[in-house]
């Protein structure tokens, strides 16, 4: 059985840290820095969630050919300019 101190540590520091690292990896950001920031200050989970990616991330985000904004990989049309996007295999 887990001691309450370990459970508290897991829920307050480890879970937000891992979640922040996953979100950072999906947005082509520094995984270590965002994991550390999210573990110490969980409010940074919201910051990284709403942050735009730095570059295209295969399977996650791609750049629209019309306006240059980043859109989710599976979107068929850009939500900013409405241009149809080519499908990726």
C-alpha positions, 0 to 999 in steps of 0.5 A, spaced: 500 500 500 502 506 498 503 511 503 500 518 503 506 522 502 508 518 496 501 519 493 501 526 494 508 527 491 505 523 485 499 527 484 502 534 485 509 533 481 509 527 477 503 527 473 503 534 471 510 534 469 509 528 465 503 531 462 507 537 461 513 533 457 508 530 453 504 536 451 511 540 449 513 534 445 507 534 441 509 542 440 516 541 438 518 544 445 523 543 450 521 537 453 525 537 459 524 545 461 516 544 460 516 538 464 520 541 470 516 547 469 509 543 469 511 539 475 513 545 480 508 550 477 502 546 474 499 552 471 504 551 466 500 546 463 495 551 460 500 555 457 503 549 453 496 547 452 495 553 448 502 555 445 503 554 438 508 549 435 515 552 433 515 547 427 511 542 424 510 535 428 509 529 424 502 526 426 500 532 430 501 539 427 502 542 420 503 548 417 497 551 412 499 552 405 495 558 404 496 562 411 502 559 414 498 558 421 499 551 424 493 546 424 492 539 427 495 534 422 488 531 420 484 537 419 482 537 411 481 545 411 484 550 415 480 553 420 483 560 419 483 561 412 478 555 409 483 553 404 483 545 403 489 541 405 492 535 402 491 529 405 497 525 408 498 518 407 
